[in-house]
């Protein structure tokens, strides 16, 4: 049934537009249902909001990036590996610039916002290390070492978050217990979580098919399609969850989701499809290192700007303009030089 619908999606421009609008509505419903269940889980586990967003929400909202990489591998095989990598990089730049911009833009209570600086430093350090590990693989082609290093890094990251959550529980005992008591009698509907993840998968399938068709119609290279269209589309769940958090006054949690999602994408969502690709193709995956330099440059610049703007005791809502401006520069770079 899904295959027939995917064929219908690419009938003409109207079917593409209507299909994307429909799946966006479905996606909004799915992310709301997912956010509601995850909220109950983290309160029952008595973990801090920033840890919750860096783990539960970051992992669940990163599912589209992982599924997109897998779908491209199935569609293109040889080319799919590089397209999957480009999609993750494009999503990383989108997450680090657009998500914080949207969170700041839709945060309506104050013009000057105070954030907890330590989580910005925590997530940025782990994020930069994960990028460097993956960059080392692209340069030295040591695939097994990359797998081991990224797994160890992510396990250490989760362990560090666990210890942070324990400290938060002791330092904010009354607040944590109040949150726990508010959901103590509520049940976690795991079926709703599975349904929301299934809907997100359908959305990924439709989005990948539509983006591929749009690229062909406009004669846009697969590289640009993956770096911009697919990257932006697959990051929409992260954006929706973060914006919903900012509207509930939870500015720290909304902002931490962006980097937490990127760490998961690189440590798990990127190497796992590569591993599967290697096992199926029986080939040593190699990607042109030189072709990645420009995008890596923007990735590091965006990370530095993110850190500088958000590692202050007080940040301005108007910082969203700087973040959006930098993303526009990234799009211009792709159009002019790639």
N, C-alpha and C positions, 0 to 999 in steps of 0.2 A: 504493500500500500504506500509506503514511504517513497519507494522508487518511482511509482506513478506520479506522486505529488511533486517530486523533484523534477521530473520531466515537464510537468505543467508549469513549474516555476519559471523555466527558461523559454517559455513560448514566445513572449515579447516583453517590451519594456513595462507595460502595464501589469502583467502578471508578476514580474520581478518586484516592482514597487509595492503592489498589494500584498504579495507574499511576505516581504520584509516588514511591512507595517503589522501584519497579522502576527508574525513570530515575535516581533518586538512587544506586542501586547501580552502574548503568551509568556515571554521571557520576564516581563515585569511581574506577572502573577507568580511565576516559578520562583523568582528571587525573593519575593515577599514571603512566600510559603516557607522557603528555605531559611530565611532570616528569622522567622518566627520560631521555628524548631531549634535552630542553633542558639537562639537567645535563651531558651529554656535549658538547654544542655549546659551552657557555660555557667549559668547561675547555679545549677545543681552541683556542678563540679567546683564551684567557688573559686573560679579563676578571674583574673583581672580583665577588663575590657580590651586593653591593648594587646594582651596575650591572646585573647579569643580572636581578635581580628587578624592577628599575625599568623594564626594557625587554622582554626576551624573555618572562618570565613575566607581566608586567603586560599586555602586548599580547595574549598568547594567552588569559589568563584573563578579559580584557575582551571577548572575542568574544561572550559571551552578551548583554551590554548592547547592543552594536552590532546583533546579530541581532534582539534584542527590539524595538529601535526600528524596524528595517526591517519586521518582521512586523506590528507595530501600524500602520505606514503602509499596508501592503497590506490589512489588515483594516478599518481605519476611515477611511483617506484623510484627510478634512478634520480629524477629531478626532485622528487618529493622530499628527500632528505634536506636539501638546501633550502627549499621553500619552507619547510617546517622550522628550520633555524631562523630564517628571515622573519617569519611570523612571530616567533618568540621575541626576537630583538625589537621588532616594531611595537609589539605589545608592551615590552619593558619601557620603551621610551614614552609610549602613550600613558602607561600607568604612572610613571614618575613625574609627568608634566600635567596631563589633562585631569587625572583623578584629583590631585590636590587642588588644582584650579577650580574644579567643579565644587569640591567640598567647601572651599573658601567663598566661592560665589553664592552658594545656597545657604551658607550659615548666616542667619538673619538677626541674631541677638546682639552682637557687638561688632564694632568696626576694628577694634584692637583685640586680638585673641591671644590667650595664654595657653601654651601647650607644655606637656611634660617633656623636657629636653632629652632625658636619658634614653627613652625608647627611640628617638630619632637617631641618636648616636649608635645605639645597639643594632638597629635594623640596617643602617647604612653601612656599618663595618662588615656585617655578614654578607650583605649584598655585593659590596666591592670585592670581597674575597671570592665569592662564587663566580663573579665575572672573570676575575684573573685566572681562576682554575680552568674555566672553559676556554679562555683565550690561550692558555698554555697548551690545551689539547689541539686547538686549531693550528698552532704553530709547530708543535713537536709531534703531533699525531700519536700520542700515547693514550689510546682509548681506555685501556684497562685501568691505568693510573687515574684517569679522569673519573671513572665510575667510582672507584674506591674513595677518592678525595671528596667528591661531591656528596656521597652517602655519609661519610664521616662528618663532613661539614654540617649537613642538615640534621643529623642525629644530635650533634653538639648544640646546634641552634635550638632544637626542640627541648633538649635537656636544660639549656640556659633559660628558656622561657618557663619551664617547669619550676626551676629554682626561683625565678622572679615572681611567679605566681604565689609561691609559698610565702615569700617576703611580703607580698601585697596582702595576703590573707591575715598575716600576723599584725601588720601595721594598720589595717583597716577592718578590724574584726567585726565591728558593729555594722558597717556598711555592707560587708560581704554577707553577713548573716541575714540582714534585711532583704537583700536580693534573693538569697536562698529561700527564705520563708515565703517570698512572694510567688515562688513557683514550686514549692514543696509538694503540693497536692496535684500539680499538673503532670500529665503524662507526655512523654515524648513520642510523637507519632512518626515512627521510622518509615512507615509507608509513604507519608507525605514527603519525606526527604528523598526517597527513591523516585517518587513521581516527579518532583521538581528537577532532579538530576536527569531523568529521562527526557523531560521537556527541554532542558538545556541542550541535551544531545541532539534532539530534533532541530532545535534552532541552529546548532552548529552545522548540521548537514545542509539545511536550507541556505544558510549564510555562505558556506563555502561554495555551493553550487551557484548561487547568485553572483558572488564576487568573481568567480571564474568566468561566468558568462559576460559580466560587465567588462572585465578586462579584455576579452576577445572582441566584444563589440566596439570598444573604444581604442583597440589596438594598444593596450597598455601591457607592458612586460609583466611576466609572472612575478618578478622580483618586487616591482612597485605594488602590485596587487597584494602580495603577502605582507610587505612592510607597512602599507597604509590601510587598505580596505580590510583585509583579514585581521590585521593587528587591532584596528579600531573596533571592528565588530566583536571580536572575541573578548575585548576588554570591557564591553558594556555591562556584564554582570558585576564586575568589580566596581564600576562607576556607580551603578544603581545602589548597590549595598552601601557604599561609602557615603553617597549623598543622603540616603535615608538615615544613616547614623548622624550626619551633621545636622539634619533637621530635628533630631531628637536631642540636640545639645552635646552629643558625644563626638566632639571634634577630634580628640586624640585617636579614638578607635577608627574613625573614618579615614584619617590620614595614614595610620599605620598599615591599613589594608593594602595600600599601593605597593609598598616595599616588601611586605610579607608575601604578597602574591608573586612578585618578581623573584624572590628567593626560591619559592617553591617551583616556579616555572623553570628556572635554570637547574636547580639541584635534582628535581624529579621529572618535571614535565618536558624537559629537553633530552636528558640522557636516556630515559626509558624508551621513547620512540626510536632513538638511535640504536639502542641495544636490540630492540625487536627487528629493526631494519637489517642490522648486521646478521642476526640469526637467520632471517629469511633469505637475504641476498647472498650470504656467505662471502661478503666482501668487506674489506677494511674501509670504513667510511672516511673519505677525505674531502675537505671543503677548502676552496681557495682562500687562503688567509688574506691575501692582498685585497680581495673584493670586500672584505669585512671591515677594513680599517676606517673608512669614512663613517660608517654606522656606529662603530665602536667609539669613535671620537665624539659623536653626538650623545652616545649613551653615557660616557664619562662626564661630559659637560653638563648634561641634564641632571646627573646624580649630584655633581658639585653644587649646582644652582639650588637643587632641592634641599641639600644639607645646609647651605648658607642661609636660605630663607627661613627654614623651619627650625633651625637649632638656636633660635633666639628666644629669650624669655617672653617676648611679646611680638606677635606677627600681625601684619595688616591684612585685611580682607583684599586690598587692592593688589596684593602679590599675585593674584590670579592672572592679572594682565601680563606680567613678566613671563609666567609659565606658558600661557597661551602663545605669546609672542615667540618664545623659543621653539615651540612646536611648529609654528608657521614657518620658521626658518628651516626646520628639519624637512618639511614638505617641499620648500623651495629648493633645498639642496638635492633632493631626490629628482625633482623635475628637471633641474638644470644640468646635473652631473651624472645621473644614473639612468 
